[in-house]
Amino acid sequence: MDIKISDILDPACVALNLEVKDKTDALNKMVDLLAKSGKVQDRVTLGSVILERERLMSTGIGNGVALPHGKTNVVDRSMAVLQRWPRR
């Protein structure tokens, strides 16, 4: 099965030049984008799952890139968010 980026990344889930205070703020804003786009109905549960997964082990892969993820029954398919913020 071939998956295209357009299958999982909705333009409504892209935020460029985003201002964030810290990693937790960035993760919360990621979940907010998914909720505002209608991709996720239970923002609280997804947020908790993502933050707990990050607490167990960072999803950072280097060079300022991270792939936060988690398993929950409030998400029924793969989806992505693209965020970018200025380096500090």
N, C-alpha and C positions, 0 to 999 in steps of 0.2 A: 504494500500500500504506500503510495507516494503522498507525502504531506507537503503542501506549499506553505510558506510563511503566512500568506494571506488567509489560510485556513484557520490559523490560530491567533493572528495578530490583527485586531480590529483597529482602524485609525483612531477610534475614540479612546483607545488604550495606549496612546503615545503622548508622552509629556516631555518636551524639550525645554531646556533652560529652567528646570524645576529648582526651586529653592527648598532645601531640606536642612534640618538642624543636625540630624545624626542618622545612623542606620535604622533605628526604630521608626523614625519619622518617614524615611524613604519607604520602608516596608508598609507602613500604614497608608501612605499615599498611593502605593501600588494597589493595595486592596480597595481603596476608595475609587480608583479608576475603573476597576472591574465592576464594582457595585454600581457606579454611576452609568456605566455603559449597559447595564442590565444583564451582564454575564453571570453575576452572582447575586442571589437573593439574601443570603445570610452572611453579611459582612463581618459580624462579630466572630462567628465560628471560624471563618476562613482566616481572619486576622490572627486569631489565637493559634491556629494550626501553623501558620507561616512563622509567627514569632517563636513558637516552641521549637520548630525545626531549626531555626537559626540559632536558638539558644544551645541546642545539642551540638551543633557544628556549623561553622560558617559556610555559606553557599558561595562565598567569593572564590573566583578562579584565577584572579590576578589581573593586573593592569586596570583596576577599577571596574572590572566586570563581575557580576554576580548572577546566579540563576536560582533565586529563591523559589522554593516549592514545598509542597506538603501533600499528604493524603487525607481526604475528607469526603464524606458523602454529600456535601453541599456543592460539589463541583462534579459534573458528569462528563466532562471532556477536557482535552488539553487546551490551554489558552495562554496567551503571553501578554506581557506589558513591556513597553520600551520606555525607559526613563533616562534622562540625561541631565546632569547638573554641572555647573562650573566647578573646576578643581579649586581646592582651597590651598 
